[in-house]
Amino acid sequence: MEEMKDNVPFDDSNKKPDNNKKTVNAVIIAILTVALAVVAVVAAVFLVQRCGIDTSVATPDQATKDEKPTPSTVEPEDVTNPTMPNGEVYEFTKDWDEFLAINDEIKAWIDIPGTRVNYPVLKHEGDTVGSQYYLHRSYDHSYVFDGSIFIDYRSKQGVDSKNIITHGHKMNSGTMYGDLIKYGAYEGDLEYFKEHPTIFFNTPEGGVEQWMIVSVYKTNTIENHGEFFNYLVGEFSSDAQFMNYVYNIKVRSLFDINVPINENDRLLTLSTCSHEYTDFRTVIVARKIRPNESVIPYVKSAKLAENPVWPDIYYTDHYGSRPEVTTFKTEYEKGNIDWYDGSGNLKGSEWLISAAGKKSYTVSFLDYKGDIISTQTVPYGHDAVPPEDPTKPDDDYYRYEFKEWQLDYHNVDSNMVIAPSFTPILKSGG
C-alpha cells in the first residue's frame, strides 16, 4: 500500500493558485480515500475466510449471528490478552469453523510457544485401553505414522475434565511431542523450562487458555521397573483424591516449581514416550492460570528439585535411595506442603489406583474358613478366573448354599483377596 503515496497531487509552489484545480484534487482525494477503505475491508474479510487471520473486527453478519459486541463496544476490563512470560501478548488466529467443518472431533489447539508443539487436539469417543483412533491418524482421518495429539479416553469430560490427559508421539524429528524431552532426561534442564514454562490450550468454547507447568517427571510402564504411579486419571471421586494425585506428581517432578494448587484447580497432562529406560514416559503437568494471575514469579523462583522420586529401576544405576511417598494429608498435617492454598477441608478418600499399563496383580480366593483355595496372577484390566464354587458344612439348624464371591473379580486393577458368601437355608423340622 506504500506505493499509493505517489498519487498525492504534485505541489508546484511556483505556479499560481488554481481554485478549480484545488476543488478537483479534493474530490479525487476523497474518492481515493473511500476506494482504499473499501479495498481494505474486502481484503480483511477475504483473509479471514481463506487464512483464518484474526483482524479483531467482526463483520456485521458475524456480530449479529454471534451476538457478541465488536471490540469497540467491549469495556477494557472484559478484554483478555494473555501475556507470555517474555512480555509478548499471545495471539491465537486459528479458524475454528474451518477446523470443525473438517472434523468435529478437533476439540482444542495446544501450543507451547518457542517449541514445535503447535497442533490440533482430538478426542475419539470410541477409544478404549486397547484402541486409540488417532494414534496413527491425522486430524482428517488419513493414515499417518506420526498420528495426532489426542485426549485419553479416561478424561471422560474431554476438555472440561478435571485432568485433561493428552498423548503424542515422540518423533525423532522433534515433531509432535518430541520437544517435551528437552525439559530434561535424568536431570531437568532449568534453562529450557524457564524459556518454555507455559502451555496455551485453546478451545472453541473457552477461547485462549494459559496453563503453567507445575511438574515434569518420568514414570515406568513395565512391571519389573518397580511400582507404578498411575498418572492416567482424568476424573476424581473426591477433593482428597485429587489433591493426593497432585502431591504424587509434585514429589516426582524434576523441578521445584512453587505454583499454588488447590482442589478447585484443573490440570492438563502431556505424555510421551521416553528412553531413560525401556518404555518410560516423560509426563508434563500444567495448572490452568487463575484470573489476573502472573506466572512470572513462578518462573523466576523455579529451581531443580533436590531429590525427585523415580521408579525403582533408577536407583539401581544411581546413588541414594528412593524417597518415601506417603499421601497429601499425611504431609500436609506435618507441615511439609507449602504449595497448597485451599480450604484444607478435603472430603472423601485419598485412595488412588496404584497401577496401570503392563502391571499384574495377585488375586486369591478363600474358602469359608478363610484359607486360600486359589491364587493367580492377573494382568491389569483382565478378569480373574474363580475356582469351583466352595462349600460350607451344615450345622445343626442350617445347610449352606454358595451365593457369590464378595468382590468383583472383573477388570482387575489391584491385588485382591476374595471371600465367598453363603445363603443359610433352614433345615426341615429345624
NUFIMI-275987 format. One line per field, with one value per residue (C-alpha): x, y, z; residue in one letter. Coordinates in nm, 2 decimals. Example, Ala and Ser with C-alpha at 12.3 -4.5 7.8 and 13.67 -1.06 7.14 Angstrom:
2
c1: (1.23 1.37)
c2: (-0.45 -0.11)
c3: (0.78 0.71)
aa: (A S)
! end
This chain:
430
c1: (0.00 0.30 0.31 -0.02 0.19 0.29 -0.07 -0.07 -0.12 0.21 0.25 0.43 0.49 0.60 0.26 -0.03 -0.31 -0.59 -0.91 -1.08 -0.78 -0.79 -1.16 -1.09 -0.79 -1.00 -1.27 -1.01 -0.86 -1.20 -1.28 -0.94 -0.98 -1.32 -1.19 -0.90 -1.12 -1.35 -1.05 -0.91 -1.24 -1.28 -0.92 -0.97 -1.28 -1.11 -0.82 -1.05 -1.23 -0.93 -0.65 -0.81 -0.63 -0.79 -0.84 -1.01 -1.31 -1.63 -1.83 -2.19 -2.31 -2.08 -2.18 -2.55 -2.50 -2.28 -2.45 -2.11 -2.01 -1.74 -1.41 -1.51 -1.80 -1.61 -1.51 -1.14 -1.18 -1.36 -1.07 -0.84 -0.49 -0.28 0.08 0.37 0.65 0.87 0.61 0.47 0.09 -0.02 -0.24 -0.44 -0.56 -0.70 -1.04 -1.25 -1.53 -1.29 -1.14 -1.48 -1.60 -1.32 -1.35 -1.58 -1.35 -1.10 -1.15 -0.86 -0.53 -0.22 0.08 0.40 0.55 0.91 0.87 0.73 0.43 0.16 -0.11 -0.48 -0.60 -0.86 -1.08 -1.24 -1.54 -1.47 -1.13 -1.05 -0.74 -0.66 -0.76 -0.66 -0.81 -0.57 -0.25 -0.16 -0.42 -0.42 -0.70 -0.85 -0.88 -0.60 -0.33 0.00 0.25 0.31 -0.05 -0.22 -0.22 -0.53 -0.71 -0.71 -1.04 -1.01 -1.06 -1.43 -1.53 -1.29 -1.16 -1.38 -1.21 -1.05 -0.73 -0.71 -0.47 -0.31 -0.08 0.16 0.44 0.80 0.92 1.29 1.25 1.13 0.77 0.45 0.56 0.93 1.03 0.90 1.21 1.41 1.28 1.52 1.63 1.79 1.80 1.58 1.70 1.62 1.71 1.48 1.20 1.23 1.22 0.90 0.71 0.36 0.12 -0.17 -0.46 -0.72 -1.08 -1.37 -1.58 -1.32 -1.11 -0.74 -0.64 -0.29 -0.16 0.15 0.37 0.38 0.56 0.79 0.86 0.95 0.75 0.76 0.52 0.70 0.64 0.99 1.10 0.91 0.58 0.36 0.23 -0.09 -0.10 -0.37 -0.65 -0.88 -1.16 -1.16 -1.41 -1.32 -1.12 -0.90 -0.82 -0.74 -0.50 -0.33 -0.28 -0.13 0.10 0.22 0.31 0.48 0.72 0.82 0.90 1.25 1.18 1.07 0.80 0.62 0.28 -0.01 -0.26 -0.59 -0.89 -1.06 -0.79 -0.77 -0.48 -0.35 -0.12 0.11 0.25 0.50 0.75 1.08 1.40 1.58 1.48 1.27 0.91 0.95 0.72 0.80 0.50 0.44 0.15 0.02 -0.23 -0.48 -0.39 -0.63 -0.79 -0.54 -0.26 0.10 0.33 0.65 0.72 0.67 0.92 1.18 1.17 1.17 1.47 1.59 1.43 1.67 1.55 1.26 1.10 1.19 1.07 1.27 1.49 1.65 1.81 1.99 2.20 2.23 2.34 2.08 1.75 1.40 1.23 0.93 0.60 0.31 -0.01 -0.11 -0.30 -0.01 0.24 0.00 -0.06 0.32 0.36 0.55 0.32 0.40 0.22 -0.13 -0.37 -0.71 -0.95 -0.79 -1.13 -1.09 -1.37 -1.35 -1.09 -0.73 -0.71 -0.55 -0.55 -0.19 -0.11 -0.18 -0.02 0.15 0.13 -0.01 -0.19 -0.23 -0.59 -0.66 -0.99 -1.07 -1.29 -1.55 -1.27 -1.06 -0.80 -0.67 -0.80 -0.68 -0.42 -0.35 -0.16 -0.40 -0.28 -0.42 -0.77 -0.82 -1.07 -0.97 -1.09 -1.27 -1.24 -1.53 -1.79 -1.67 -1.89 -1.97 -2.06 -2.41 -2.47 -2.74 -3.00 -2.89 -2.74 -2.55 -2.55 -2.28 -2.42 -2.14 -1.79 -1.78 -1.57 -1.59 -1.31 -1.36 -1.13 -0.87 -0.67 -0.53 -0.42 -0.73 -0.83 -1.19 -1.40 -1.73 -2.08 -2.33 -2.70 -2.83 -3.13 -3.32 -3.33 -3.67 -3.81 -3.55)
c2: (0.00 0.23 0.30 0.49 0.78 0.86 0.95 1.26 1.57 1.74 2.07 2.33 2.63 2.84 2.82 3.05 2.90 2.75 2.72 2.49 2.25 2.25 2.15 1.87 1.75 1.74 1.54 1.30 1.25 1.19 0.93 0.76 0.75 0.58 0.34 0.24 0.19 -0.04 -0.24 -0.28 -0.41 -0.66 -0.77 -0.82 -1.03 -1.24 -1.31 -1.42 -1.66 -1.80 -1.79 -1.76 -1.44 -1.26 -0.90 -0.84 -0.68 -0.87 -0.83 -0.71 -1.06 -1.22 -0.97 -1.04 -1.42 -1.45 -1.18 -1.05 -0.69 -0.56 -0.47 -0.10 -0.17 -0.40 -0.25 -0.27 -0.50 -0.76 -0.79 -1.08 -1.06 -1.34 -1.23 -1.48 -1.48 -1.28 -1.00 -1.06 -1.08 -1.42 -1.42 -1.72 -1.68 -2.02 -2.05 -2.29 -2.31 -2.43 -2.70 -2.82 -2.84 -3.09 -3.29 -3.22 -3.44 -3.15 -3.03 -2.79 -2.65 -2.69 -2.46 -2.43 -2.11 -2.15 -2.52 -2.74 -2.83 -2.65 -2.88 -2.96 -3.19 -3.46 -3.69 -4.00 -4.12 -4.49 -4.51 -4.78 -4.91 -5.12 -4.88 -4.52 -4.40 -4.11 -4.30 -4.32 -4.10 -3.73 -3.49 -3.55 -3.93 -4.02 -4.26 -4.10 -4.28 -3.96 -3.97 -3.68 -3.52 -3.68 -3.68 -4.00 -4.18 -4.16 -3.79 -3.85 -3.49 -3.41 -3.05 -3.00 -3.29 -3.23 -3.36 -3.34 -3.62 -3.59 -3.82 -3.76 -3.95 -3.85 -3.83 -3.84 -3.53 -3.35 -3.31 -3.39 -3.42 -3.47 -3.14 -3.24 -3.45 -3.12 -3.04 -3.30 -3.66 -3.78 -3.42 -3.13 -2.86 -2.55 -2.30 -2.48 -2.48 -2.11 -2.04 -2.26 -2.26 -2.22 -2.40 -2.25 -2.49 -2.31 -2.43 -2.31 -2.25 -2.14 -1.93 -1.88 -2.06 -2.04 -2.31 -2.30 -2.61 -2.75 -3.08 -3.26 -3.62 -3.97 -4.29 -4.65 -4.89 -5.22 -5.42 -5.52 -5.15 -5.11 -5.00 -4.79 -4.44 -4.44 -4.09 -4.18 -4.05 -3.80 -3.77 -3.79 -3.92 -3.66 -3.35 -3.56 -3.79 -3.51 -3.34 -3.67 -3.70 -3.35 -3.45 -3.75 -3.55 -3.29 -3.53 -3.68 -3.35 -3.28 -2.91 -2.74 -2.50 -2.31 -2.27 -2.27 -2.55 -2.64 -2.86 -2.60 -2.61 -2.82 -3.00 -3.05 -3.35 -3.42 -3.77 -3.91 -4.20 -4.16 -4.36 -4.32 -4.69 -4.92 -4.79 -4.50 -4.19 -3.82 -3.65 -3.28 -3.14 -2.79 -2.60 -2.36 -2.00 -1.82 -1.48 -1.19 -1.43 -1.37 -1.66 -1.45 -1.51 -1.88 -1.89 -1.68 -1.88 -2.23 -2.45 -2.81 -3.05 -3.18 -3.54 -3.62 -3.96 -4.20 -4.56 -4.82 -4.91 -4.57 -4.64 -4.95 -4.71 -4.41 -4.35 -4.29 -4.44 -4.38 -4.11 -4.22 -4.14 -4.10 -3.91 -3.54 -3.54 -3.70 -3.44 -3.15 -3.24 -3.25 -2.90 -3.03 -2.89 -2.52 -2.50 -2.58 -2.28 -2.44 -2.47 -2.78 -2.94 -3.22 -3.47 -3.83 -4.09 -4.02 -4.36 -4.37 -4.67 -4.77 -4.93 -4.93 -5.04 -5.38 -5.43 -5.76 -5.84 -6.13 -6.24 -6.50 -6.68 -6.81 -7.09 -7.04 -7.07 -6.80 -7.04 -6.97 -7.22 -7.05 -6.78 -6.64 -6.36 -6.14 -5.87 -5.52 -5.48 -5.86 -6.08 -6.33 -6.69 -6.81 -7.17 -7.41 -7.29 -7.36 -7.55 -7.49 -7.77 -7.79 -7.71 -7.83 -7.59 -7.48 -7.60 -7.35 -7.28 -7.08 -6.74 -6.53 -6.40 -6.09 -5.88 -5.81 -6.00 -5.85 -5.57 -5.63 -5.32 -5.41 -5.71 -5.88 -6.14 -6.26 -6.44 -6.63 -6.56 -6.84 -6.84 -7.02 -7.25 -7.37 -7.75 -7.92 -7.97 -7.74)
c3: (0.00 0.03 -0.35 -0.31 -0.18 -0.53 -0.61 -0.40 -0.63 -0.73 -0.55 -0.76 -0.54 -0.84 -1.01 -0.92 -0.72 -0.92 -0.72 -0.97 -0.96 -0.58 -0.59 -0.84 -0.63 -0.32 -0.49 -0.62 -0.28 -0.12 -0.39 -0.34 0.03 0.01 -0.25 -0.03 0.27 0.06 -0.06 0.29 0.42 0.13 0.18 0.55 0.50 0.24 0.47 0.75 0.52 0.35 0.60 0.94 1.02 1.31 1.22 1.56 1.38 1.33 1.01 1.06 0.98 1.24 1.51 1.45 1.44 1.74 1.94 2.06 2.08 1.85 2.01 2.00 2.24 2.48 2.81 2.88 3.18 2.97 2.72 2.78 2.63 2.77 2.81 2.78 3.03 2.79 2.79 2.45 2.40 2.29 1.98 1.86 1.50 1.41 1.24 1.45 1.19 0.93 1.16 1.28 0.92 0.85 1.17 1.47 1.69 1.69 2.05 2.11 1.99 2.20 2.17 2.37 2.23 2.11 2.06 1.78 1.99 1.80 1.69 1.70 1.98 1.90 2.10 1.97 2.16 2.08 2.23 2.49 2.67 2.36 2.08 2.03 1.70 1.64 1.74 1.37 1.21 1.12 1.20 0.86 0.94 0.69 0.80 0.92 1.13 1.34 1.45 1.62 1.97 2.13 2.46 2.67 2.70 3.08 3.06 3.01 3.01 2.73 2.75 3.06 3.26 3.59 3.44 3.06 2.97 2.62 2.43 2.14 1.98 2.04 1.69 1.62 1.41 1.72 1.59 1.78 2.14 2.06 2.22 2.56 2.61 2.61 2.96 3.09 3.09 3.42 3.54 3.45 3.21 3.41 3.14 2.89 3.14 3.21 2.83 2.79 3.12 2.99 2.76 2.57 2.54 2.32 2.27 2.07 2.38 2.63 2.40 2.48 2.79 2.95 3.17 3.40 3.41 3.77 3.72 3.48 3.57 3.45 3.50 3.40 3.23 3.28 3.60 3.67 3.68 4.01 4.15 3.92 3.97 3.77 3.62 3.38 3.60 3.42 3.68 4.06 4.31 4.58 4.65 4.88 4.59 4.35 4.60 4.67 4.29 4.29 4.57 4.38 4.06 4.27 4.46 4.12 3.95 3.82 3.90 4.22 4.09 4.36 4.19 4.44 4.38 4.54 4.50 4.27 4.01 3.69 3.53 3.18 3.13 2.83 2.80 2.55 2.52 2.68 2.67 3.00 3.04 2.82 2.77 3.00 2.98 3.01 3.17 3.19 3.40 3.40 3.61 3.45 3.52 3.75 3.67 3.70 3.79 3.67 3.60 3.62 3.99 3.95 3.66 3.84 4.16 3.99 4.06 4.02 4.26 4.52 4.53 4.29 4.32 4.03 3.96 4.14 3.83 3.85 4.19 4.06 3.85 4.08 4.44 4.70 4.79 4.68 4.89 5.09 4.93 5.17 5.10 5.07 5.40 5.58 5.46 5.50 5.86 5.91 5.76 5.46 5.19 5.11 4.77 4.88 4.92 4.96 5.25 5.40 5.45 5.20 5.19 5.06 5.03 4.92 4.76 4.41 4.18 4.22 3.89 3.52 3.19 3.20 3.57 3.70 4.03 4.27 4.32 4.59 4.65 5.00 5.14 5.42 5.68 5.52 5.38 5.03 4.77 4.46 4.37 4.03 3.86 3.66 3.41 3.46 3.32 3.28 3.47 3.73 3.69 4.01 4.13 4.16 4.40 4.75 5.01 5.37 5.60 5.75 6.11 6.35 6.20 5.86 5.54 5.33 4.96 4.78 4.69 4.53 4.56 4.78 4.54 4.17 4.01 3.66 3.52 3.79 3.89 4.23 4.45 4.58 4.84 4.78 5.03 4.95 5.06 5.16 5.19 5.51 5.45 5.75 5.76 5.76 6.10 6.25)
aa: (M E E M K D N V P F D D S N K K P D N N K K T V N A V I I A I L T V A L A V V A V V A A V F L V Q R C G I D T S V A T P D Q A T K D E K P T P S T V E P E D V T N P T M P N G E V Y E F T K D W D E F L A I N D E I K A W I D I P G T R V N Y P V L K H E G D T V G S Q Y Y L H R S Y D H S Y V F D G S I F I D Y R S K Q G V D S K N I I T H G H K M N S G T M Y G D L I K Y G A Y E G D L E Y F K E H P T I F F N T P E G G V E Q W M I V S V Y K T N T I E N H G E F F N Y L V G E F S S D A Q F M N Y V Y N I K V R S L F D I N V P I N E N D R L L T L S T C S H E Y T D F R T V I V A R K I R P N E S V I P Y V K S A K L A E N P V W P D I Y Y T D H Y G S R P E V T T F K T E Y E K G N I D W Y D G S G N L K G S E W L I S A A G K K S Y T V S F L D Y K G D I I S T Q T V P Y G H D A V P P E D P T K P D D D Y Y R Y E F K E W Q L D Y H N V D S N M V I A P S F T P I L K S G G)
! end
